[in-house]
Amino acid sequence: MSLPKDPMMLFSVVNTKLRDEYDSLDALCSDMEVNKAELEHELAQAGFEYNPEQNKFW
């Protein structure tokens, strides 16, 4: 599955996957072959940052 380009959809899909399938952003990026820095940058441009303690973007 490829990730959506729309920032709000990306935010929703990534957080759902982090909640339901992955215990960390590193695990999600590794499994989905996604560049972690690029993903964090895309979501940061929409005003979201990753909180590793809660394992979600907000």
BELWOJO-V783998 format. One line per field, one symbol per residue. psi: psi as a letter, one per 40 degrees, with the letter a starting at -180 (. if undefined). A space follows every 50 residues. Layout:
# BELWOJO-V783998
psi: ???
This chain:
# BELWOJO-V783998
psi: hiiidhdddddddddddddddieidddddddefihddddddddddeeiih hddefii.
